[in-house]
Amino acid sequence: MSHLFGHEGENSLLSYLISEGLALELSSGCDHELWSFSTFSVDITLTKKGLENYDKVIEAVFQYAQRIKEAGPQEFIFKECKDLGLMQFEFQDKGNGVSSCISYSTRMQIFDKDNVANINRSKYVIDEFNPE
């Protein structure tokens, strides 16, 4: 969802909002606090016109979400995300040792002993398209 909402190209939510003079930039993302609790946010930097017409911006966000829902999972989007993930994995920075350790120990809980070798790659790449 973050990939779709954050898209900045033609026919994106941001391109529509910019064309209407309502927004300057948009970012989206998710956070997982607990195993059963996640948040998703869409942050939009509004223009003066956008601030005056914030209800139109909110309506556009929810209409975009509805279109995504109606279209359902698309394999070409999965492939695009997979390719981006592979590039992020291959060219990632070394990072901080403590942060890496915390990240690995958190993710280790979802791997069994036969699949733990995939822990490094799992943060970046999903290998199988499953529309369900």
BABAZA-670673 format. One record per residue (C-alpha): residue number from 1; residue in three letters; x, y, z. Coordinates in steps of 0.02 Angstrom, whole numbers, plus 50000, padded with zeros to 5 digits. Layout:
BEGIN
<rec nuvo="NUM" fiba="ALA" xx="X" yy="Y" zz="Z"/>
...
//
This chain:
BEGIN
<rec nuvo="1" fiba="MET" xx="50000" yy="50000" zz="50000"/>
<rec nuvo="2" fiba="SER" xx="50142" yy="50118" zz="50040"/>
<rec nuvo="3" fiba="HIS" xx="50215" yy="50089" zz="49867"/>
<rec nuvo="4" fiba="LEU" xx="50048" yy="50129" zz="49784"/>
<rec nuvo="5" fiba="PHE" xx="50004" yy="50282" zz="49888"/>
<rec nuvo="6" fiba="GLY" xx="50182" yy="50348" zz="49877"/>
<rec nuvo="7" fiba="HIS" xx="50190" yy="50330" zz="49688"/>
<rec nuvo="8" fiba="GLU" xx="50227" yy="50499" zz="49609"/>
<rec nuvo="9" fiba="GLY" xx="50205" yy="50462" zz="49423"/>
<rec nuvo="10" fiba="GLU" xx="50062" yy="50482" zz="49302"/>
<rec nuvo="11" fiba="ASN" xx="49888" yy="50439" zz="49370"/>
<rec nuvo="12" fiba="SER" xx="49952" yy="50440" zz="49549"/>
<rec nuvo="13" fiba="LEU" xx="49864" yy="50520" zz="49696"/>
<rec nuvo="14" fiba="LEU" xx="50003" yy="50649" zz="49708"/>
<rec nuvo="15" fiba="SER" xx="49995" yy="50694" zz="49524"/>
<rec nuvo="16" fiba="TYR" xx="49808" yy="50725" zz="49541"/>
<rec nuvo="17" fiba="LEU" xx="49828" yy="50832" zz="49697"/>
<rec nuvo="18" fiba="ILE" xx="49967" yy="50935" zz="49616"/>
<rec nuvo="19" fiba="SER" xx="49865" yy="50960" zz="49457"/>
<rec nuvo="20" fiba="GLU" xx="49722" yy="51027" zz="49564"/>
<rec nuvo="21" fiba="GLY" xx="49843" yy="51143" zz="49655"/>
<rec nuvo="22" fiba="LEU" xx="49807" yy="51057" zz="49821"/>
<rec nuvo="23" fiba="ALA" xx="49974" yy="50978" zz="49870"/>
<rec nuvo="24" fiba="LEU" xx="50162" yy="50994" zz="49852"/>
<rec nuvo="25" fiba="GLU" xx="50220" yy="50823" zz="49913"/>
<rec nuvo="26" fiba="LEU" xx="50157" yy="50659" zz="49984"/>
<rec nuvo="27" fiba="SER" xx="50234" yy="50517" zz="50081"/>
<rec nuvo="28" fiba="SER" xx="50160" yy="50358" zz="50150"/>
<rec nuvo="29" fiba="GLY" xx="50218" yy="50218" zz="50259"/>
<rec nuvo="30" fiba="CYS" xx="50176" yy="50086" zz="50386"/>
<rec nuvo="31" fiba="ASP" xx="50238" yy="50039" zz="50557"/>
<rec nuvo="32" fiba="HIS" xx="50220" yy="49877" zz="50654"/>
<rec nuvo="33" fiba="GLU" xx="50221" yy="49902" zz="50841"/>
<rec nuvo="34" fiba="LEU" xx="50160" yy="49733" zz="50897"/>
<rec nuvo="35" fiba="TRP" xx="50124" yy="49567" zz="50812"/>
<rec nuvo="36" fiba="SER" xx="49942" yy="49615" zz="50797"/>
<rec nuvo="37" fiba="PHE" xx="49950" yy="49804" zz="50779"/>
<rec nuvo="38" fiba="SER" xx="50004" yy="49905" zz="50630"/>
<rec nuvo="39" fiba="THR" xx="49977" yy="50082" zz="50571"/>
<rec nuvo="40" fiba="PHE" xx="49975" yy="50157" zz="50396"/>
<rec nuvo="41" fiba="SER" xx="49992" yy="50342" zz="50365"/>
<rec nuvo="42" fiba="VAL" xx="49982" yy="50459" zz="50217"/>
<rec nuvo="43" fiba="ASP" xx="50066" yy="50628" zz="50247"/>
<rec nuvo="44" fiba="ILE" xx="50026" yy="50767" zz="50124"/>
<rec nuvo="45" fiba="THR" xx="50105" yy="50939" zz="50118"/>
<rec nuvo="46" fiba="LEU" xx="49962" yy="51050" zz="50066"/>
<rec nuvo="47" fiba="THR" xx="49964" yy="51212" zz="49970"/>
<rec nuvo="48" fiba="LYS" xx="49864" yy="51360" zz="50034"/>
<rec nuvo="49" fiba="LYS" xx="49724" yy="51305" zz="49918"/>
<rec nuvo="50" fiba="GLY" xx="49740" yy="51127" zz="49985"/>
<rec nuvo="51" fiba="LEU" xx="49725" yy="51187" zz="50163"/>
<rec nuvo="52" fiba="GLU" xx="49568" yy="51285" zz="50118"/>
<rec nuvo="53" fiba="ASN" xx="49498" yy="51130" zz="50030"/>
<rec nuvo="54" fiba="TYR" xx="49563" yy="50994" zz="50146"/>
<rec nuvo="55" fiba="ASP" xx="49398" yy="50900" zz="50129"/>
<rec nuvo="56" fiba="LYS" xx="49431" yy="50879" zz="49942"/>
<rec nuvo="57" fiba="VAL" xx="49605" yy="50809" zz="49984"/>
<rec nuvo="58" fiba="ILE" xx="49533" yy="50685" zz="50110"/>
<rec nuvo="59" fiba="GLU" xx="49401" yy="50632" zz="49983"/>
<rec nuvo="60" fiba="ALA" xx="49536" yy="50603" zz="49851"/>
<rec nuvo="61" fiba="VAL" xx="49637" yy="50495" zz="49972"/>
<rec nuvo="62" fiba="PHE" xx="49488" yy="50384" zz="50012"/>
<rec nuvo="63" fiba="GLN" xx="49435" yy="50374" zz="49828"/>
<rec nuvo="64" fiba="TYR" xx="49612" yy="50318" zz="49785"/>
<rec nuvo="65" fiba="ALA" xx="49605" yy="50186" zz="49922"/>
<rec nuvo="66" fiba="GLN" xx="49438" yy="50125" zz="49853"/>
<rec nuvo="67" fiba="ARG" xx="49510" yy="50110" zz="49677"/>
<rec nuvo="68" fiba="ILE" xx="49656" yy="50008" zz="49744"/>
<rec nuvo="69" fiba="LYS" xx="49535" yy="49895" zz="49837"/>
<rec nuvo="70" fiba="GLU" xx="49424" yy="49871" zz="49683"/>
<rec nuvo="71" fiba="ALA" xx="49573" yy="49830" zz="49571"/>
<rec nuvo="72" fiba="GLY" xx="49638" yy="49701" zz="49694"/>
<rec nuvo="73" fiba="PRO" xx="49816" yy="49635" zz="49699"/>
<rec nuvo="74" fiba="GLN" xx="49908" yy="49657" zz="49534"/>
<rec nuvo="75" fiba="GLU" xx="50053" yy="49544" zz="49486"/>
<rec nuvo="76" fiba="PHE" xx="50146" yy="49682" zz="49392"/>
<rec nuvo="77" fiba="ILE" xx="50148" yy="49787" zz="49551"/>
<rec nuvo="78" fiba="PHE" xx="50213" yy="49638" zz="49649"/>
<rec nuvo="79" fiba="LYS" xx="50353" yy="49614" zz="49521"/>
<rec nuvo="80" fiba="GLU" xx="50397" yy="49799" zz="49530"/>
<rec nuvo="81" fiba="CYS" xx="50407" yy="49793" zz="49720"/>
<rec nuvo="82" fiba="LYS" xx="50509" yy="49632" zz="49713"/>
<rec nuvo="83" fiba="ASP" xx="50634" yy="49710" zz="49592"/>
<rec nuvo="84" fiba="LEU" xx="50649" yy="49865" zz="49702"/>
<rec nuvo="85" fiba="GLY" xx="50673" yy="49756" zz="49855"/>
<rec nuvo="86" fiba="LEU" xx="50810" yy="49656" zz="49772"/>
<rec nuvo="87" fiba="MET" xx="50902" yy="49817" zz="49728"/>
<rec nuvo="88" fiba="GLN" xx="50883" yy="49881" zz="49906"/>
<rec nuvo="89" fiba="PHE" xx="50949" yy="49716" zz="49973"/>
<rec nuvo="90" fiba="GLU" xx="51097" yy="49709" zz="49854"/>
<rec nuvo="91" fiba="PHE" xx="51150" yy="49889" zz="49882"/>
<rec nuvo="92" fiba="GLN" xx="51106" yy="49917" zz="50065"/>
<rec nuvo="93" fiba="ASP" xx="51222" yy="50013" zz="50181"/>
<rec nuvo="94" fiba="LYS" xx="51317" yy="49914" zz="50311"/>
<rec nuvo="95" fiba="GLY" xx="51213" yy="49991" zz="50451"/>
<rec nuvo="96" fiba="ASN" xx="51229" yy="49995" zz="50639"/>
<rec nuvo="97" fiba="GLY" xx="51272" yy="49830" zz="50725"/>
<rec nuvo="98" fiba="VAL" xx="51154" yy="49852" zz="50873"/>
<rec nuvo="99" fiba="SER" xx="51008" yy="49903" zz="50761"/>
<rec nuvo="100" fiba="SER" xx="51042" yy="49754" zz="50648"/>
<rec nuvo="101" fiba="CYS" xx="51046" yy="49636" zz="50796"/>
<rec nuvo="102" fiba="ILE" xx="50879" yy="49701" zz="50862"/>
<rec nuvo="103" fiba="SER" xx="50802" yy="49687" zz="50689"/>
<rec nuvo="104" fiba="TYR" xx="50864" yy="49508" zz="50664"/>
<rec nuvo="105" fiba="SER" xx="50808" yy="49451" zz="50836"/>
<rec nuvo="106" fiba="THR" xx="50634" yy="49521" zz="50805"/>
<rec nuvo="107" fiba="ARG" xx="50618" yy="49438" zz="50635"/>
<rec nuvo="108" fiba="MET" xx="50692" yy="49272" zz="50696"/>
<rec nuvo="109" fiba="GLN" xx="50528" yy="49238" zz="50784"/>
<rec nuvo="110" fiba="ILE" xx="50438" yy="49213" zz="50618"/>
<rec nuvo="111" fiba="PHE" xx="50565" yy="49092" zz="50543"/>
<rec nuvo="112" fiba="ASP" xx="50582" yy="48907" zz="50576"/>
<rec nuvo="113" fiba="LYS" xx="50754" yy="48826" zz="50578"/>
<rec nuvo="114" fiba="ASP" xx="50740" yy="48773" zz="50395"/>
<rec nuvo="115" fiba="ASN" xx="50709" yy="48950" zz="50332"/>
<rec nuvo="116" fiba="VAL" xx="50814" yy="49057" zz="50449"/>
<rec nuvo="117" fiba="ALA" xx="50947" yy="49071" zz="50312"/>
<rec nuvo="118" fiba="ASN" xx="50827" yy="49189" zz="50221"/>
<rec nuvo="119" fiba="ILE" xx="50819" yy="49313" zz="50365"/>
<rec nuvo="120" fiba="ASN" xx="50935" yy="49442" zz="50284"/>
<rec nuvo="121" fiba="ARG" xx="50840" yy="49447" zz="50121"/>
<rec nuvo="122" fiba="SER" xx="50666" yy="49435" zz="50198"/>
<rec nuvo="123" fiba="LYS" xx="50661" yy="49617" zz="50252"/>
<rec nuvo="124" fiba="TYR" xx="50675" yy="49671" zz="50070"/>
<rec nuvo="125" fiba="VAL" xx="50607" yy="49535" zz="49956"/>
<rec nuvo="126" fiba="ILE" xx="50449" yy="49429" zz="49947"/>
<rec nuvo="127" fiba="ASP" xx="50474" yy="49291" zz="49820"/>
<rec nuvo="128" fiba="GLU" xx="50299" yy="49228" zz="49787"/>
<rec nuvo="129" fiba="PHE" xx="50146" yy="49322" zz="49721"/>
<rec nuvo="130" fiba="ASN" xx="49994" yy="49272" zz="49824"/>
<rec nuvo="131" fiba="PRO" xx="49841" yy="49380" zz="49788"/>
<rec nuvo="132" fiba="GLU" xx="49750" yy="49310" zz="49940"/>
//
